[in-house]
Amino acid sequence: MKSDIHATVSARIIAELEAGAAPWIKPWSATPGANTPCNAVTNRPYSGCNVVLLWMAQAAGYRTPRYLTFKQALDLGGHVRKGERGTKVYFVKQLQIREDGEDDATTRFVPMMREYTVFNVAQCDDLPDAVTAGKSLRVRNPDSRNDPADEFLRSTGADIREGHGEAFYVPSRDFISMPAFSAFKSMDHFYGTVLHELTHWTAHKSRLDRDLKSRFGSRNYAAEELIAELGAAFLCAEFGFDSDLRHAGYIAIWIDLLKADKRAFFTACSQASKAADYLRGLALAAPADVAA
């Protein structure tokens, strides 16, 4: 009998949450400055649920989040060590189905989930140095603002109003309220919070048009908060910030959501990736400052 991929992955995430830990928070201390999992051969970053699944694998203490398949290791002249267990990742492939009708033939595309097993470079021997090496670590002052992150925030065009008592996004007025930078216990907490609210900002009907009208405590509310948490985690990883939970109380409603809908985690990861990609697109499209 074919395994239910959605149920299997959801069960793993639920187990982590029931243990009191959000699995997208753990890996930071293991891989400071190089938190985004990528394929060690192509250097292409993983996305969606695969980011979280590989972060969970990263909790084993691997030095760098670089992964490759068994075949890729062999093609490079290396090999996966005997006895090592890989991590399953998932990709959606569009199958083209041809249907012959009475008058003509039509073609439709059906999404199919494909499963692959990847291994961390630390589980392999004899790989080229260029494949095993990760990014150099960033040296940061945790008490000062981060110029690249601030430029990223400005480039989105979002109305971010700092200096207020609470952090929240107001859809009806389309602005983000943030406490002053000095009110946060560290730079990481400030940027993690603003990136959480910025992910909510992408849900506006003029942008990605996600549902923000649901009442507090509903599963739709839980789903949107999960999207915002994951979106912030994905972006924090790129900037080298230590991700953290906005509110530990979210864990209970996420468990309820994932138990009620085995596809909810996949959907939230997909929406969070879309939000992060949307924000990256705004940053890339922003005009560069011209020196006088």
C-alpha positions, 0 to 999 in steps of 0.5 A: 500500500502506498504511503500517504505523504501528507499524513506522514509529514504532518505526523512528524511536524505534530510530534515536534509541536507536541514536544513543545518545539517548533521545528523551524526554530531549532537549527539556528545554533547548528548553522549560524550564518548559513541557515538556508538548506540548498542542494550541494551540487546546484546550490539551488535553495530548497523551498516549501516544506522541504526547508523545514524537513531539512532543518529538522535533519539539521538538528542532528548537528551538521555543520552546513545545510548542504544536501545531495542525492545518493546518485549525485554523490557518486557522480562527484566521485564520492559516496554516502557512508554505509549505514547513513540514513537520508532525509526525504524531500518532496517535489510536485511534478506536473503530469500531462494527461491526454484525453481523447474525446469524440471531437478532439483530444484535450490535455490536462495537467495533474500534480503528482508528489514525488519523493526523493532521499537526500543526504547531508554532505557530512554523511558522505566521504570523498566529495570535492571541497567546493561541494562540502564548503558552506557560506562564510559566517556573518559577523553581526552586532546583535545590538545594532540595526542591520543595513541590508535588512533595513534596505530590504524592508524599505524596498518592499514599499510597506508602510512600517510605522515604528515606535508604537507599543505593539507589533501588528498588521492592519489590513483595512488601513494597510500598515504595519505597527512596530515597537521601537527597535530599542524595545526588543531584546535583540536585533534578531527579535526585531527583524523576526517580528517585522518579517512576520508582520511583513508576511501578513502584509503580503496577504492584502487583496492587492498582493497575494490575496489571502484570507485575513477576515477570519475570526481569532481562534479559527483554523483559518487564523491558525493557518495565516499565523503559521504562514507568517511564522514560516515566512519570517523563518525563511527570510530570517534564515537568509539574513542570518537572524536567529528565528524565534516564535512570536507567541508560544501559544500558537503551538496548540492551535497549529496542532489542532489545525494539522490534526484536522487537515493533513495537507495544512502544513504543505499548504502553509509552507507553499504560501509562506514560500510564495510570500517570501518570493513576492517580497524578494521580487519587490526587493529586486525590482526596487531602483538602486540608489544613484550616487551623487 
